[in-house]
Amino acid sequence: MEQKSVFESFELEIGEDIKGLLKETSSWSYLLSIIGFIGIGLMVIAGIFLGAMMGANTFGSSNPNNAMGFSMGYFGLIYVGMGLIYFFPVLYLFNFSRMMKKALSTTNKADLKSAFTNLKSHYKFMDIFAIVIISIYVLMFLGGMLFTSSSF
């Protein structure tokens, strides 16, 4: 017969002080997610506006990339793409706050698990995104060093 260790049979109890901290955390994360959704909306609107204005060449023919066939309207697509990328971590944060409030009011373990699953997904997405951005910066730095030293 196999015996369970102390850690396998450990049950975590959430006291009133921890419930208060979780409720406060869910309130702040809810506010932060709403601000994030507003920011994403503004980013998408700005991207559409920027793409339309720059693509229509309303600011004159001052595009230095015209000879290569690169329209300045593509910068609007970058803003819309960034908005789509930021949507997912903000959605995970919103779901965390919503599920945590529900779990605390109904004392449902499934809702608590769902809340923490969304929080884990939020942090996992942000960690991977940070690693990708840092990697791009390193590649840009190394590429700049390579091309700068070869031009002399």
C-alpha positions as CSV (number, residue, x, y, z in Angstrom):
1,M,0.0,0.0,0.0
2,E,1.4,3.3,-1.0
3,Q,1.3,6.1,1.6
4,K,0.5,9.7,0.6
5,S,3.0,12.4,1.5
6,V,2.0,15.3,3.7
7,F,2.1,17.6,0.6
8,E,-0.2,15.4,-1.5
9,S,-2.9,15.4,1.2
10,F,-2.5,19.1,2.0
11,E,-5.7,21.2,1.7
12,L,-5.3,24.9,1.4
13,E,-7.7,27.0,3.4
14,I,-8.5,30.5,2.3
15,G,-9.2,32.7,5.3
16,E,-11.1,36.0,5.4
17,D,-7.9,38.1,5.2
18,I,-6.8,36.2,2.0
19,K,-10.4,36.5,0.6
20,G,-10.2,40.3,1.1
21,L,-6.8,40.5,-0.6
22,L,-8.2,38.4,-3.6
23,K,-11.3,40.6,-3.8
24,E,-9.1,43.7,-3.9
25,T,-6.8,42.2,-6.5
26,S,-9.8,41.2,-8.7
27,S,-11.1,44.8,-8.4
28,W,-7.8,46.3,-9.5
29,S,-7.3,43.8,-12.3
30,Y,-10.9,44.5,-13.5
31,L,-10.1,48.2,-13.7
32,L,-6.8,47.5,-15.5
33,S,-8.5,45.2,-18.0
34,I,-11.2,47.8,-18.8
35,I,-8.4,50.4,-19.3
36,G,-6.7,47.8,-21.6
37,F,-9.8,47.3,-23.7
38,I,-10.2,51.0,-24.1
39,G,-6.6,51.3,-25.1
40,I,-6.9,48.5,-27.6
41,G,-10.0,50.2,-29.1
42,L,-8.2,53.5,-29.4
43,M,-5.2,51.7,-31.0
44,V,-7.4,50.0,-33.6
45,I,-9.2,53.2,-34.4
46,A,-5.9,55.1,-34.7
47,G,-4.5,52.3,-36.9
48,I,-7.5,52.5,-39.2
49,F,-7.3,56.3,-39.3
50,L,-3.6,56.3,-39.8
51,G,-3.7,53.6,-42.5
52,A,-6.5,55.5,-44.4
53,M,-4.8,58.9,-44.1
54,M,-1.3,57.8,-44.9
55,G,-2.5,55.4,-47.6
56,A,-4.4,58.1,-49.3
57,N,-1.3,60.3,-49.3
58,T,-3.2,63.2,-47.8
59,F,0.0,64.7,-46.2
60,G,1.7,65.3,-49.5
61,S,4.3,63.2,-51.3
62,S,6.8,63.2,-48.5
63,N,7.1,59.3,-48.4
64,P,10.7,58.4,-48.9
65,N,9.7,54.8,-49.6
66,N,7.5,55.5,-52.6
67,A,10.3,54.3,-54.9
68,M,10.3,50.9,-53.3
69,G,6.5,50.6,-53.6
70,F,6.0,50.8,-49.8
71,S,2.9,52.7,-48.8
72,M,2.9,54.5,-45.5
73,G,-0.7,53.1,-45.0
74,Y,0.9,49.8,-43.8
75,F,1.8,51.5,-40.5
76,G,-1.9,51.5,-39.7
77,L,-1.9,47.7,-40.1
78,I,0.9,47.5,-37.6
79,Y,-1.3,49.4,-35.0
80,V,-4.2,47.1,-35.7
81,G,-2.0,44.0,-35.4
82,M,-0.6,45.3,-32.1
83,G,-4.1,45.8,-30.9
84,L,-5.0,42.2,-31.7
85,I,-1.9,40.9,-29.9
86,Y,-2.7,42.9,-26.8
87,F,-6.3,41.7,-26.8
88,F,-5.5,38.3,-25.5
89,P,-3.6,39.2,-22.3
90,V,-6.2,41.8,-21.5
91,L,-9.0,39.3,-22.0
92,Y,-7.3,36.8,-19.7
93,L,-7.0,39.5,-17.0
94,F,-10.6,40.4,-17.5
95,N,-11.7,36.8,-17.1
96,F,-9.5,36.4,-14.0
97,S,-11.2,39.3,-12.3
98,R,-14.7,38.2,-13.3
99,M,-14.2,34.6,-12.2
100,M,-12.4,35.6,-9.0
101,K,-15.3,37.8,-8.0
102,K,-17.7,35.0,-8.8
103,A,-15.6,32.4,-6.9
104,L,-15.5,34.6,-3.8
105,S,-19.2,35.2,-3.8
106,T,-20.3,31.6,-4.4
107,T,-17.3,29.8,-2.8
108,N,-17.1,27.6,-5.8
109,K,-13.7,25.8,-6.4
110,A,-14.3,25.4,-10.1
111,D,-14.6,29.2,-10.5
112,L,-11.5,29.7,-8.3
113,K,-9.6,27.3,-10.5
114,S,-10.8,29.0,-13.7
115,A,-9.8,32.4,-12.3
116,F,-6.3,31.2,-11.5
117,T,-6.1,29.5,-14.9
118,N,-6.8,32.8,-16.6
119,L,-4.2,34.6,-14.4
120,K,-1.7,31.9,-15.4
121,S,-2.5,32.3,-19.1
122,H,-2.2,36.1,-18.7
123,Y,1.3,35.9,-17.2
124,K,2.4,33.1,-19.6
125,F,1.4,35.2,-22.6
126,M,3.1,38.3,-21.2
127,D,6.3,36.3,-20.5
128,I,6.4,34.8,-24.0
129,F,5.7,38.2,-25.5
130,A,8.5,39.8,-23.5
131,I,11.0,37.1,-24.6
132,V,10.0,37.6,-28.2
133,I,10.4,41.4,-28.0
134,I,13.8,41.1,-26.2
135,S,14.9,38.6,-28.9
136,I,13.9,41.0,-31.6
137,Y,15.9,43.8,-29.9
138,V,19.0,41.6,-29.6
139,L,18.7,40.6,-33.3
140,M,18.3,44.2,-34.3
141,F,21.4,45.2,-32.1
142,L,23.5,42.4,-33.6
143,G,22.3,43.2,-37.1
144,G,23.2,46.9,-36.5
145,M,26.6,45.9,-35.3
146,L,27.2,43.6,-38.3
147,F,26.1,46.1,-40.9
148,T,27.7,49.1,-39.3
149,S,31.1,47.4,-39.0
150,S,30.9,46.1,-42.6
151,S,30.2,49.6,-44.1
152,F,33.6,51.0,-43.1
